[in-house]
Amino acid sequence: MTRIAYEIRVEGDLPARLLEDFDSLTIVADPTGTVMRAFLSDEAELHGILDALRRGGVVLVDVRREQESDPPGDPRPDPQE
């Protein structure tokens, strides 16, 4: 299944408990806030993350769908098989 890469930027630090239900996230703090990278199978997953951020009172800065698909190291089926 193809998964789409998203980058989500928010202001400040994230409480650890806020996104513990989402195992597809990589979270990195930087000087301007927090950057999350997620490989998601559909927009419903994206909206689940965004809803959790909203409920937690986190200020959303940016959401980008990236060109890259599928996490590195994920095996892709060979189309010739």
C-alpha positions in Angstrom: 0.0 0.0 0.0 1.4 3.4 -0.9 1.7 5.8 1.9 2.0 9.6 1.5 4.6 11.7 3.3 3.4 14.8 5.2 5.4 17.4 7.1 3.4 19.1 9.9 4.9 22.2 11.7 3.5 23.5 14.9 4.5 26.2 17.4 6.4 25.2 20.6 6.9 21.8 22.1 4.3 19.0 22.0 3.2 17.2 25.1 4.3 13.5 24.7 0.8 12.2 25.5 -0.8 14.2 22.8 0.3 12.0 19.9 1.0 8.7 21.6 -1.8 7.0 19.6 0.0 7.8 16.3 2.9 5.4 15.7 3.6 6.7 12.2 5.1 10.0 13.3 8.7 11.2 13.6 8.9 14.3 15.8 11.8 16.7 15.9 12.0 19.9 17.9 13.7 22.8 16.2 14.3 26.5 17.2 11.0 27.6 15.6 8.8 24.9 17.0 8.2 21.2 16.3 8.3 19.4 13.0 6.4 16.1 12.5 6.9 13.8 9.6 4.3 11.2 8.9 3.7 8.5 6.3 0.0 8.1 6.1 -2.2 5.8 4.1 -5.1 8.3 3.7 -6.4 11.7 4.5 -8.5 10.4 7.4 -5.2 9.6 9.3 -4.0 13.1 8.6 -7.3 14.6 9.9 -7.0 12.4 13.1 -3.5 13.9 13.8 -4.8 17.5 13.1 -7.8 16.9 15.4 -5.5 15.7 18.2 -3.4 18.8 17.8 -6.5 21.1 17.8 -7.8 19.4 21.0 -4.5 19.9 22.6 -4.5 23.6 21.9 -1.4 23.4 19.6 -1.0 26.1 17.1 -0.6 24.7 13.6 1.9 26.5 11.4 2.0 24.5 8.2 1.0 21.1 6.6 2.7 19.9 3.4 2.2 16.9 1.4 5.7 15.8 0.2 6.6 14.3 -3.1 8.2 11.3 -1.5 5.9 8.3 -0.9 6.5 5.2 1.3 8.9 5.3 4.2 12.5 4.5 3.5 13.2 0.8 3.9 9.6 -0.2 3.2 9.6 -3.0 0.7 7.6 -2.3 -2.4 6.0 -5.2 -4.3 7.7 -5.9 -7.6 5.1 -5.1 -10.3 6.5 -8.0 -12.4 5.6 -10.6 -9.8 
